[in-house]
Amino acid sequence: MKKKFKITVLSIVLLILIATTATLGIQKFLTGDEEKRELALVSLMWELNEQGYTKSDVKDIYVTYNPNVLSYPYSVNVVFSDNPERNYIYGWDDEEGLREMGNSASIDRN
């Protein structure tokens, strides 16, 4: 009886560990590496600062990740206060760094 209880408890613990590991793996696959997301965002903020933009010039800025894109999987999207209809897209990857990819109609995230 005691042996069966230990096996049951160990099985539950093992299942919880497997589920946690799988969840974290899926989350990283869908959202990308947190450090790389921050690096992409900071890189663009420095670039905008060097171009003379201030915090008040930026209405919205956020990072997206697409695991299906091999080059520039991280995109930093910027909406400027003076042109809220446009979403400017900058790509970022480890080797190439930051690159302006283009712009599109702005999506209201609120």
C-alpha positions in Angstrom: 0.0 0.0 0.0 2.8 2.4 0.9 4.7 1.5 -2.2 1.6 2.3 -4.4 1.2 5.7 -2.7 4.9 6.6 -3.4 4.6 5.6 -7.0 1.4 7.7 -7.4 3.0 10.7 -5.8 6.1 10.4 -7.9 4.0 10.0 -11.0 2.1 13.2 -10.2 5.3 15.1 -9.5 6.8 13.8 -12.8 3.7 14.8 -14.8 3.7 18.3 -13.2 7.4 18.7 -14.2 6.8 17.6 -17.7 3.8 19.9 -18.1 5.7 22.9 -16.7 8.7 22.2 -19.0 6.4 21.8 -22.0 4.5 25.0 -21.2 7.8 27.0 -20.9 9.1 25.6 -24.1 5.9 26.5 -26.0 5.9 30.0 -24.5 9.5 30.6 -25.6 8.7 29.2 -29.1 5.8 31.6 -29.5 7.2 34.7 -27.9 11.0 34.3 -28.5 13.8 34.8 -26.1 13.1 37.6 -23.6 16.7 38.9 -23.6 16.6 39.2 -27.4 13.2 40.9 -27.3 14.6 43.5 -24.9 17.8 43.9 -26.9 15.8 44.5 -30.1 13.7 47.1 -28.2 16.6 48.9 -26.7 18.5 48.9 -30.0 15.6 50.7 -31.7 15.2 53.1 -28.8 18.9 54.1 -29.1 18.6 54.4 -32.8 15.5 56.7 -32.5 17.3 58.7 -29.8 20.3 59.2 -32.1 17.9 60.4 -34.9 16.6 63.0 -32.5 13.3 61.5 -31.4 12.1 61.9 -27.9 9.7 59.8 -25.7 6.9 62.2 -26.6 7.4 61.5 -30.3 6.6 57.8 -29.9 2.9 56.9 -29.3 3.5 53.1 -29.2 6.4 50.7 -29.4 6.3 47.0 -29.1 8.2 43.8 -30.1 6.7 40.9 -32.0 8.4 37.5 -32.7 7.7 35.2 -35.6 9.5 31.8 -35.3 8.8 31.1 -39.0 11.0 33.9 -40.2 14.6 32.9 -40.4 16.1 36.4 -41.0 14.9 39.1 -38.6 12.5 37.0 -36.5 12.1 39.9 -34.1 10.1 42.9 -35.2 10.0 46.2 -33.4 6.9 48.2 -34.3 6.7 51.9 -33.7 3.8 54.3 -34.1 4.9 57.9 -34.0 2.7 60.6 -32.3 2.7 62.8 -35.4 1.7 60.0 -37.8 -0.6 57.6 -35.8 -2.0 55.9 -38.9 1.4 54.3 -39.8 3.2 51.5 -38.1 6.9 51.5 -38.8 8.5 48.1 -38.7 12.2 47.4 -37.8 13.6 43.9 -38.0 16.3 42.6 -35.6 18.4 39.6 -35.4 21.6 38.6 -33.6 24.0 38.9 -36.5 22.6 41.8 -38.5 21.2 43.9 -35.7 18.5 46.5 -36.5 17.1 47.1 -40.0 14.1 49.2 -41.1 11.7 46.9 -42.9 9.0 49.3 -43.9 5.7 50.5 -42.7 2.0 49.6 -42.8 -1.4 50.8 -41.6 -1.4 51.2 -37.8 -3.2 48.7 -35.7 -4.9 50.1 -32.6 -3.7 47.9 -29.7 -5.9 49.5 -27.1 
